[in-house]
Amino acid sequence: MFEQAKDKVDEAIGAGQEQFGKATRSPEHEVKGKVRQQLARGSYAVDDFVDTVKQQTKSAPLASLVVAAGIGFVLAKVIGRK
């Protein structure tokens, strides 16, 4: 939960930095603000995905185990090829 709040704050700071760059006609600040916003959004999406996986694992542990085993098997086959 704390990570999501931090990501939202970073996104707001990025928006402010972007607006500052536009106001001062500083492309560097504008780009840094846009990048910071996108990184915060990406981090928020990853955190949301991790939370979803945790909840699904708790609600259906056997299905999660089967999926993890299948992914491991496929990765072993792909990585094991030479």
N, C-alpha and C positions, 0 to 999 in steps of 0.2 A: 504494500500500500504506500509506503514511504517513497519507493522508487517512482511510482506513478505521479505522485505529487511533485517530486523533483523534476521529472520529465516535463510536466506542465509548466513549471517555473522556468525551466531552460527554454521551452518553446516561447514563452512570453518575453523572456530576455532577448531571444533571437529576433522576435518581431520588433522589439524596441530598437535593437541594434540596426536592423534593416531600415527602419524609419529614420533613425539618426543618420545613416549613410545617405539616404535619399535627401534629407534636409540639408546636409552639409556638402552634398554632391561628392561623396567619397565612395567610389565603387568598392574599395576594399572593405569598408564597414558594411556596406549593403550585402556583399557576397558572404562575408562572415556571418551576418545575421541570418541569411537564407540557409546557409549550411547548418548553423546551430539549430534552426527550426526543424530542418529535415532530420537531423540526427536525433533530436528529442522525439519527433514523431516515430521514427524507426525504433528507438529504444522503448517507447510506449507500446508499440505493436508487439515487440518481442516479449516484453513483460506480460502483456495480455495473453499472448500465445502460451507462455510458460504456465500462467495461472490456469488456463483452460486445460492444458495437459495434466496438471496436478489434480484438478477436479475430476477429470475423466478417469484418471488412474485410480483415484479413491472410490469412484462409483462403480467401476468395472475392472478390478485388478486382473482377472484372468484374461480378459480380452486384451488388456494392455500388455500383458506378458507375451501373448501370442503375436501381437503386432511387433513388439520389440525383437522377439526371436526371428520373425520373418525379415525384418530390416537388417538384423545382424547377419542372417544367412545370405541375403542379397549382397550386402557390402563385402562379405568374405569372398563371395564368388567374383565380384568385380575387382577387388583389390588383389585377389590371389592369382589372377590371370597375368601371364607374362609373355 
